[in-house]
Amino acid sequence: MTESSLDEADAGWRESRANASDTNAHPARDQGIEDDSNPSDEDLLRAFVGPNAEKFVAIHRAQKAKRRKLSFNWVVLLAALPWFLYRKLYLYGACLVLGPIILVTIFPDLSGVSFAGVAGALAVVSNRLYVETADKRIKKLRAIGLPPQDLLERARKAGGTSPAAAAFGTLIMASMIALQILALTLPPLPGCDDVQVRELATRMVTSGLSRRGVESTGLVLTDFQPAGSEDDSMRRICSFSMELGDEKATWYLDVFWANPETGELRASLVSSLDSLRD
């Protein structure tokens, strides 16, 4: 082999080594991925959402374009609490549990139709609410200044889903439904003017006076009528007038079942309707 052939072979070997070194040094570039590229809002939203991300990405695009995109969530209509907990919206889930209790306490005349309307409204706004919540959390993550891959990983951890929380929400919802079914299967409580309720009130008032050392001769209980709105198969509040000598007062009787099968009643006797609501 001539000296010029050796020089050419050596040059070719050096060039191939350089090309190999360059390829190994920049594998991401050869795959079309920029190491220093910053993930887009949609990339981060997909990482945050996890399953069924494209549906929420479409809502995100509509919000960015200031277009209204109607998105109805049938799962929320039928099972709002498990869905909110599944999507890790724990604060909203707590509101779904405590909200009805607070509303019924403040507005005792609310009917089931009102709550059905709330469920329908939640089904309309839930997807948009979730996207807005995700956007806020993603903005906070961006503000930290993490590297791209760390940013995507943090977005996945900040969002994602929680099947265990959804199962817990399902258990709570099932318990509430079971209580409603139980209430429907119970026989109706006697009316406030029923003989059984009047006799129960008489026994309780007489017993209370006796403990205070007051003679109950001449005791008259009249004007039995419903008071408040807790009038269903589980509980009934009645008001009545008590007359003893020259004294006259209004009392309240909270009636509920002790044993529905035998018809046995129990009650609480108070002088103020507010005492029954505390």
Helices and strands as residue ranges (DSSP letters): H 3-25, H 27-30, H 41-49, H 53-64, H 74-86, H 90-106, H 112-144, H 148-158, H 163-185, H 195-211, E 220-226, E 236-244, E 247-259, E 264-270, H 273-277
